Amino acid sequence: MTTPDTPRQLPVEAVPADDSALQFDDVVSGVFDAEQETEPAAPTKRVLAPEAESPKLHKVLAQAGMGSRLEMEQLILEGRISVNGEPAHVGQRIQFGDVIKVNGKPVRVRMTPPPPRVLAYHKPAGEVVSHDDPQNRPTVFRRLPRLQSGKWQSVGRLDLNTEGLLLLTSSGELANRLMHPRFGLQREYAVRVLGALSKEEKQRLLDGVNLDDGPAQFASIEDGGGEGANCWYRVTIAEGRNREVRRMFEAVGHAVSRLIRIRYGAMMLPRGLKRGAWIELDERDIARLTAAAGMLPAAEPSRGPRPAATRGSPSRGGQRTGRGPARPAPSAAAPLDPGRKPRGAGPGGNAAGKGSGGQPDPMKTSVGYIGHDAVARQRKADATRGKGAQPPRGGQGGGKRRGPGR
């Protein structure tokens, strides 16, 4: 039995046998919800992996030319060195961002920043995307693993009643690049509304409607089917204002009864990822994501090998540097360039549109998109390590780092 605060697992049976990507028809037909209703297996005993080793203070100061290691240890014993305002101790390890002072004066030392970590979280309805909610409602951050330093930053937000893909990262630079309007990253949603849209209403949504905070428009809108008065639509939009999709439909006289985000830029909601569960992207997916965001490859610290889930520095060309064949960076990076219209784009330059060639439809093919098979690949990785019958622990996957849900 699980409680609301218990981290969710990723049951192996939720992963389709053919490792296919999530399809829009699955949402409309009910297959998506049927997979979500599968009860996760009971959690196994958690074994926490040690954090990556941080360098010792006296060694870093010696490398910075402050003196020998023995001399630095002596200064520490004399209380002349502090870290983050507290007296240092012999053998103390430091991290990137720590403030070091010698005799009360700040000292600049070279330390490699940690590689970015990225989580794909399947947000359920009823949770808020906030670190501190005055109403004390359930928050998405309570389920996430603990960071050694800093805090998780959400890439955009989803309102209380919206579900679907939410990206979270430990890198402020990556989060800013993925959110900034100049990159024009498109969000794709499956929307269920009351009543069918007329041709005139669709055109209004494509041309733009006036909201309280300014005009807004969809890059594309497609019929998704549905039964009775409930009609599904598949829409893309290049910004993420508060409740924007809901307000746009309300502006043309239709109430939204369900809203699911299924794609953010080049990142898709992983097939098999249950509501309330998260998966940590592995080295390959993080490399492709950072390459799509236009970030330069991060320098890899020379501390020996690390688990794939925590080694996020991209290689050249956005290719994987770990085991297995290398894959090119996704063609979905095109929407990041506001001055470039992707091949095969639909109305409004939508990379998710039905083009006659070039850019594939992200909900009907998995070519070139990030994260669609993350859960399936984690299942294979566990099987390779001899744990094929054991589901990933702590509600995540992607490597050896196991953290408690919070």
C-alpha positions in Angstrom: 0.0 0.0 0.0 1.3 3.5 -0.9 0.5 6.8 0.7 0.4 10.2 -1.1 4.0 10.8 0.1 5.4 7.5 -1.0 7.6 7.7 -4.1 6.0 5.9 -7.1 7.8 3.2 -9.0 8.0 2.4 -12.6 6.4 -1.0 -13.0 8.0 -3.1 -15.7 4.7 -4.2 -17.1 3.8 -0.6 -18.1 6.5 -0.7 -20.8 5.2 -1.8 -24.2 6.9 -4.8 -25.7 7.8 -3.0 -28.9 9.2 0.0 -27.1 6.9 2.2 -29.2 6.5 5.9 -28.4 3.4 7.4 -26.9 0.8 8.1 -29.6 -1.9 10.7 -29.5 -4.5 8.0 -30.4 -3.6 6.2 -27.1 -4.7 9.3 -25.2 -8.1 9.5 -27.0 -8.8 5.8 -27.0 -8.1 5.3 -23.2 -5.0 3.2 -23.6 -3.0 5.9 -21.9 -5.3 5.9 -18.8 -5.4 2.1 -18.7 -1.6 1.9 -18.4 -1.7 4.5 -15.7 -4.2 2.5 -13.6 -1.8 -0.4 -13.3 -0.9 -0.7 -9.6 2.9 -0.3 -9.1 4.8 -3.1 -7.4 5.7 -2.9 -3.7 8.9 -0.9 -3.2 12.0 -2.8 -2.5 14.7 -2.0 0.0 16.5 1.2 -1.0 20.3 1.1 -1.3 21.7 4.6 -1.6 24.8 5.0 -3.8 27.5 7.3 -2.4 27.7 10.8 -3.8 30.5 11.6 -6.2 33.7 12.4 -4.3 34.3 16.0 -3.7 37.9 17.3 -3.5 39.4 18.0 -0.1 39.8 21.6 0.9 43.6 21.6 1.6 44.3 19.9 -1.7 42.3 22.5 -3.7 44.0 25.4 -1.8 47.4 23.9 -2.6 46.6 23.5 -6.2 45.6 27.2 -6.2 49.1 28.1 -5.1 48.3 29.0 -1.5 51.1 26.7 -0.2 51.8 23.1 0.4 49.1 20.7 1.5 50.7 20.4 5.0 50.8 24.2 5.3 47.1 24.3 4.3 46.3 21.7 7.0 48.1 23.8 9.5 46.1 26.9 8.6 42.9 24.9 9.0 44.0 23.7 12.5 44.7 27.3 13.5 41.2 28.3 12.5 42.3 30.7 9.8 40.2 29.1 7.0 36.5 29.1 6.7 34.0 27.6 4.3 30.6 29.3 3.8 31.1 31.3 7.0 32.0 28.3 9.2 35.4 27.2 10.4 36.9 24.5 8.3 38.2 21.2 9.6 41.0 18.9 8.4 39.8 16.5 5.7 36.8 18.7 4.8 35.5 18.3 1.3 34.1 21.2 -0.7 31.7 21.6 -3.6 31.3 23.9 -6.5 29.8 27.2 -5.2 31.3 27.0 -1.7 32.8 30.3 -0.4 36.3 29.8 0.9 38.1 32.5 3.0 41.7 32.5 4.2 42.4 34.9 7.1 39.0 36.5 6.4 39.7 37.2 2.7 37.8 35.3 -0.1 40.0 33.0 -2.1 39.1 32.0 -5.7 39.7 28.4 -6.6 39.0 26.5 -9.8 36.4 23.8 -9.5 34.5 22.1 -12.3 30.7 22.7 -11.9 28.7 19.5 -11.7 27.1 18.3 -14.9 23.4 19.0 -15.2 20.9 16.5 -14.0 17.5 16.3 -15.7 14.3 14.6 -14.5 11.2 13.9 -16.5 8.3 13.9 -14.1 4.7 12.8 -15.0 2.8 15.4 -13.1 -0.7 14.3 -11.9 -3.6 16.7 -11.5 -3.8 18.1 -8.0 -0.1 19.0 -7.5 1.4 22.5 -7.7 4.7 23.4 -9.2 6.0 25.4 -6.2 8.7 25.0 -3.6 6.6 26.8 -1.0 2.8 26.8 -1.3 0.9 29.0 1.2 -2.1 26.7 1.0 0.1 23.7 1.8 -1.1 21.7 -1.2 0.8 18.7 -2.5 3.9 19.9 -4.5 5.8 18.1 -7.3 9.1 18.7 -5.4 8.2 16.4 -2.5 8.7 13.3 -4.7 12.1 14.2 -6.1 15.5 12.9 -5.1 17.7 15.0 -2.8 20.4 17.1 -4.5 23.8 17.3 -2.9 23.8 21.1 -3.4 21.3 23.5 -4.9 17.7 22.7 -5.7 15.6 21.4 -8.5 14.3 24.0 -10.9 11.2 23.4 -13.0 11.3 24.1 -16.7 8.1 26.1 -16.9 5.0 25.2 -14.9 1.8 23.3 -15.1 -1.3 24.5 -13.3 -3.0 22.6 -10.6 -5.4 20.7 -12.8 -3.0 20.0 -15.7 -1.1 16.8 -16.0 1.7 15.5 -18.2 5.4 16.1 -18.8 7.3 18.4 -16.5 11.1 18.8 -16.8 13.2 19.6 -13.8 16.9 20.2 -13.8 19.7 21.1 -11.4 21.2 23.5 -13.9 19.9 27.1 -13.9 21.4 27.8 -17.3 19.7 24.9 -18.9 16.4 25.7 -17.4 16.7 29.3 -18.6 17.5 28.3 -22.1 14.6 25.8 -22.3 12.2 28.5 -21.0 13.4 31.7 -22.7 11.0 33.0 -25.3 13.8 33.7 -27.8 14.2 29.9 -28.4 10.6 29.5 -29.3 10.3 26.0 -27.8 6.9 24.5 -28.6 4.7 22.8 -26.0 2.3 20.2 -27.3 -0.9 19.3 -25.5 -3.8 16.8 -25.7 -6.9 18.8 -24.9 -10.4 17.6 -24.2 -13.1 20.2 -24.5 -16.9 20.3 -24.2 -18.3 20.7 -27.7 -16.7 20.6 -31.1 -14.9 23.6 -32.5 -16.3 25.1 -35.7 -14.0 26.1 -38.6 -14.3 29.8 -37.6 -13.3 29.0 -34.0 -10.3 27.0 -35.1 -9.2 29.9 -37.3 -9.6 32.4 -34.5 -7.3 30.2 -32.3 -4.7 30.0 -35.0 -4.9 33.7 -35.9 -4.9 34.8 -32.2 -7.4 35.7 -29.5 -7.1 38.5 -27.0 -6.5 37.5 -23.4 -6.2 39.7 -20.3 -2.4 39.6 -20.6 -2.2 40.1 -24.3 -2.9 38.2 -27.6 -2.2 34.4 -27.8 -2.4 31.9 -30.7 -1.8 28.3 -31.4 0.9 27.2 -33.8 -1.3 24.3 -34.9 -4.6 22.6 -33.9 -5.8 19.2 -35.1 -8.9 17.1 -34.5 -8.3 14.2 -32.2 -11.6 12.5 -32.1 -13.7 11.7 -29.0 -17.2 10.5 -28.1 -20.3 12.5 -27.5 -19.9 16.0 -26.3 -16.3 15.5 -25.4 -13.9 16.3 -28.2 -10.1 15.9 -28.2 -7.7 18.3 -29.9 -4.0 18.3 -30.3 -2.5 21.7 -30.1 1.0 23.3 -30.0 1.9 26.6 -28.6 5.3 28.4 -28.4 4.9 30.0 -24.9 3.7 29.0 -21.5 1.7 31.8 -19.8 -0.4 30.9 -16.8 -3.4 28.7 -17.8 -3.0 30.0 -21.4 -4.4 27.0 -23.2 -7.5 26.9 -21.0 -8.1 30.6 -21.4 -7.7 30.4 -25.2 -10.4 27.8 -25.5 -12.6 29.7 -23.0 -12.2 32.8 -25.2 -14.0 30.9 -28.1 -16.7 29.5 -25.7 -15.4 26.0 -24.9 -14.5 24.8 -21.4 -11.4 22.5 -21.1 -12.2 19.3 -19.1 -8.8 17.7 -19.4 -5.3 19.0 -20.4 -2.2 16.8 -20.8 1.2 18.1 -21.9 2.8 15.4 -24.0 5.8 17.2 -25.4 8.1 20.1 -24.5 10.4 21.1 -27.3 12.3 18.0 -28.4 11.4 16.1 -25.2 8.5 13.7 -25.1 6.6 12.2 -22.2 8.2 8.8 -21.8 5.9 5.9 -22.6 5.3 3.9 -19.5 6.1 6.7 -17.0 3.3 6.6 -14.5 1.6 9.7 -12.9 3.6 10.9 -9.9 6.7 9.0 -11.0 9.9 10.5 -12.4 12.9 9.2 -14.4 16.3 10.7 -14.5 17.6 11.2 -18.1 20.7 9.3 -18.9 23.9 10.6 -20.5 22.6 10.3 -24.0 19.3 12.1 -23.5 21.0 14.9 -21.5 23.6 15.3 -24.2 20.9 15.6 -26.8 18.9 18.0 -24.7 21.8 20.3 -23.9 22.8 20.2 -27.6 19.3 21.2 -28.6 19.4 24.1 -26.1 22.6 25.3 -27.7 24.8 24.7 -24.6 28.5 24.0 -25.0 29.7 20.6 -23.8 30.6 20.7 -20.1 34.1 19.6 -19.1 34.1 16.2 -17.5 36.0 16.1 -14.1 38.8 13.6 -14.0 37.5 11.5 -11.1 37.0 8.2 -12.9 33.8 6.7 -14.3 30.4 7.6 -12.9 26.9 6.2 -13.3 25.2 7.0 -16.6 22.3 8.7 -14.9 24.6 11.3 -13.3 27.0 11.9 -16.1 25.3 14.5 -18.1 28.1 16.2 -20.1 27.3 16.1 -23.8 29.8 14.9 -26.4 30.5 16.5 -29.7 27.5 16.6 -32.0 25.2 15.6 -29.2 26.3 12.0 -29.4 26.3 9.5 -26.6 29.8 8.9 -25.1 28.9 5.8 -23.1 28.2 2.2 -24.2 26.3 1.3 -27.3 26.1 3.0 -30.7 26.2 6.8 -31.0 23.1 8.6 -32.2 23.0 12.1 -33.8 21.5 15.0 -32.0 17.7 15.2 -32.7 16.4 17.1 -35.6 13.8 18.6 -33.2 16.4 21.2 -32.2 15.2 23.2 -35.2 12.3 24.9 -33.2 15.0 26.4 -30.9 16.0 28.8 -33.7 13.3 31.4 -34.0 14.5 32.4 -37.4 14.5 29.0 -38.9 11.3 27.1 -40.0 11.7 23.3 -39.6 11.2 21.1 -42.6 7.8 19.6 -42.9 6.4 22.2 -40.5 2.7 22.6 -40.1 0.7 25.8 -39.7 2.6 28.5 -37.9 5.9 26.8 -38.4 4.9 23.8 -36.2 7.5 21.1 -36.2 4.8 18.7 -35.0 2.6 19.3 -38.0 1.9 16.8 -40.8 4.6 17.6 -43.3 5.1 15.8 -46.6 8.7 15.1 -45.6 11.6 16.1 -43.3 10.5 16.7 -39.7 8.5 13.6 -38.4 5.3 13.8 -36.5 6.4 13.4 -32.9 3.3 11.5 -31.8 3.4 9.0 -34.7 7.1 8.2 -34.9 10.0 8.3 -32.3 12.7 9.3 -34.8 14.8 12.2 -33.5 12.9 12.9 -30.2 14.3 12.7 -26.7 13.0 10.6 -23.9 10.3 8.7 -25.7 11.9 5.3 -24.8 13.6 6.3 -21.5 11.6 3.8 -19.4 12.1 1.0 -21.9 15.9 1.6 -22.1 16.0 1.6 -18.3 14.3 -1.7 -18.3 16.9 -3.1 -20.6 19.7 -1.6 -18.6 18.4 -3.3 -15.4 18.0 -6.6 -17.2 21.6 -6.3 -18.4 22.7 -5.8 -14.8 20.8 -8.9 -13.8 17.8 -7.2 -12.3 15.3 -7.8 -15.1 12.5 -8.9 -12.7 13.1 -5.9 -10.3 11.5 -2.5 -11.2 13.5 0.7 -10.8 13.4 1.9 -7.2 12.5 5.3 -5.9 10.2 6.2 -8.8 13.0 6.8 -11.2 15.4 5.2 -13.6 18.3 6.1 -15.8 21.3 4.8 -13.8 22.8 3.7 -10.5 22.0 6.8 -8.5 19.1 5.9 -6.2 17.5 8.7 -4.2 14.5 8.9 -2.0 11.4 10.5 -3.2 10.6 13.8 -1.6 
